[in-house]
């Protein structure tokens, strides 16, 4: 059986990438889960692969947990589509968007086609470079409560921190006036 080796790179963090070996009979859902396992993110998020060209232009979409509108339009579903169905090129590319709520964009490129090795369990991570950025979806962000609203708002004296809007604008006016006076005095020759 053929084994596809994919290089998976974060679009915004090119120094962070994974190389993942997948059997050709695997589905896009298998690849989705392997990518998320390698990053430590929750694989149960709405995501999509897009068949791409060399310029990463998005083509056919293959989705996981699509919304109702996409389902009505007959979108391809990851668990139903084998990788081999969309491998037309020895360097096939897929644009991959993970978690549409707080998305991360990936470039997924086929870099080698190998033979299956005995004793290797697939999917197999052949290379892991860099640490995946912190997943914002799992970040704990404090939420304001009603108790927070009860606290008295403290007014800050703007001059306490050296900010006095009237004074700041006056400075700009003075500079403009000086600039105008200097341009009137100038006879067209630079002074040295």
C-alpha positions in Angstrom: 0.0 0.0 0.0 1.2 3.5 -0.8 2.0 5.9 2.1 1.6 9.6 1.6 4.0 11.9 3.6 2.5 15.3 4.1 4.2 18.4 5.4 1.8 20.4 7.5 2.8 24.0 8.1 1.0 26.8 9.9 0.4 29.6 7.5 1.4 32.3 10.0 4.2 30.2 11.7 6.3 28.8 8.8 9.0 27.6 11.3 6.5 25.2 12.9 5.6 22.1 10.9 4.9 18.4 11.0 5.5 15.6 8.6 2.8 13.0 8.8 2.7 9.6 7.0 -0.8 8.5 6.0 -1.9 5.4 4.2 -3.5 6.2 0.8 -6.7 4.5 1.9 -7.1 7.0 4.8 -9.8 9.5 4.8 -9.5 13.3 5.2 -10.9 12.9 8.7 -8.0 10.6 9.6 -5.6 13.3 8.4 -7.5 16.0 10.3 -7.3 14.0 13.5 -3.6 13.2 12.9 -2.8 17.0 12.5 -4.7 17.9 15.6 -3.0 15.1 17.6 0.3 16.5 16.5 -0.6 20.0 17.6 -2.5 19.1 20.8 -5.7 20.9 19.6 -9.2 19.5 20.0 -10.0 17.6 16.8 -13.8 18.0 17.4 -14.0 21.5 15.7 -15.6 22.5 12.4 -12.8 22.4 9.8 -12.2 22.1 6.1 -9.6 21.0 3.6 -9.5 22.7 0.2 -7.9 21.1 -2.8 -5.3 23.7 -3.8 -2.9 24.7 -6.6 0.7 25.8 -6.3 -0.5 29.3 -5.2 -2.6 27.9 -2.4 -5.8 29.0 -4.2 -8.8 27.2 -2.6 -10.7 24.7 -4.8 -13.1 21.9 -3.8 -14.0 22.0 -0.1 -14.0 18.8 2.1 -15.5 19.6 5.4 -15.8 18.3 9.0 -18.9 19.3 11.0 -20.2 21.6 8.3 -23.1 24.0 8.9 -26.6 23.3 7.5 -26.1 25.6 4.5 -23.0 23.8 3.4 -24.8 20.4 3.9 -27.7 21.6 1.7 -25.2 22.6 -1.0 -23.9 19.0 -1.1 -20.5 19.7 0.4 -18.0 16.7 0.6 -17.7 15.3 4.1 -14.2 14.3 5.5 -15.1 10.9 6.8 -16.5 9.9 3.4 -13.6 10.9 1.2 -10.3 9.0 0.8 -7.1 10.9 0.4 -6.3 9.0 -2.8 -9.3 10.5 -4.5 -7.7 14.0 -4.6 -4.1 13.1 -5.1 -3.5 14.0 -8.7 -0.1 15.5 -8.4 3.1 14.1 -6.6 3.2 17.5 -4.8 -0.5 17.9 -4.2 -1.5 20.7 -1.9 -4.4 21.2 0.4 -5.3 24.5 2.2 -6.6 23.5 5.6 -8.6 25.7 8.0 -9.0 24.4 11.5 -11.8 25.7 13.8 -13.8 28.3 11.9 -14.7 30.0 15.3 -11.0 30.8 16.0 -9.3 29.6 12.8 -5.8 28.5 12.2 -4.8 28.1 8.5 -2.4 25.4 7.4 -0.6 24.5 4.2 -0.7 20.7 3.7 1.6 19.4 0.9 2.3 15.9 -0.3 6.1 15.7 -0.2 6.8 11.9 -0.8 5.0 8.7 -1.7 6.5 5.8 0.2 6.0 2.1 0.6 4.3 0.8 3.7 6.9 -0.3 6.3 6.4 -3.4 8.5 6.0 -2.7 12.2 5.0 1.0 11.7 1.6 2.1 13.0 -0.1 4.7 10.8 -0.7 7.6 10.9 3.0 8.1 11.8 4.6 11.4 12.6 8.0 11.3 10.9 9.0 14.8 11.9 7.9 17.4 14.4 9.5 20.9 14.3 8.6 23.8 16.6 5.9 24.1 19.1 2.3 24.8 17.9 1.0 28.2 18.9 -1.3 28.2 21.9 -4.9 27.3 20.8 -7.1 30.3 21.5 -10.2 28.0 21.6 -8.9 26.4 24.7 -7.6 29.5 26.4 -9.3 30.5 29.6 -10.6 34.1 29.1 -12.1 35.6 32.2 -15.7 36.7 31.8 -17.1 39.7 33.6 -19.7 38.9 36.2 -22.4 41.0 37.9 -20.2 41.4 40.9 -17.6 43.2 38.7 -20.2 45.7 37.7 -20.8 46.7 41.4 -17.3 48.1 41.8 -17.1 51.8 41.7 -15.5 53.2 38.6 -12.5 55.3 39.3 -12.0 58.5 37.4 -8.5 59.2 36.4 -7.2 62.7 36.4 -5.7 63.1 32.9 -3.0 65.5 34.0 -1.8 62.9 36.6 -0.2 60.9 33.9 1.1 63.8 31.9 -1.8 63.9 29.5 -3.6 67.1 29.0 -5.3 67.1 25.7 -5.6 70.9 25.5 -1.9 71.3 26.2 -0.9 68.7 23.6 -2.9 70.3 20.8 -1.5 73.7 21.7 2.0 72.3 21.1 1.1 71.2 17.5 -0.4 74.7 16.8 2.8 76.3 17.9 4.9 74.1 15.6 2.6 74.9 12.7 2.9 78.6 13.3 6.8 78.4 13.5 6.9 76.4 10.3 4.8 78.9 8.5 6.9 81.8 9.7 10.1 80.0 8.6 8.7 79.3 5.1 7.8 83.1 4.7 11.4 84.1 5.7 13.0 81.6 3.4 14.4 83.1 0.1 14.6 79.7 -1.5 18.2 79.0 -0.5 19.2 76.5 2.1 21.0 77.8 5.1 24.2 76.0 6.1 
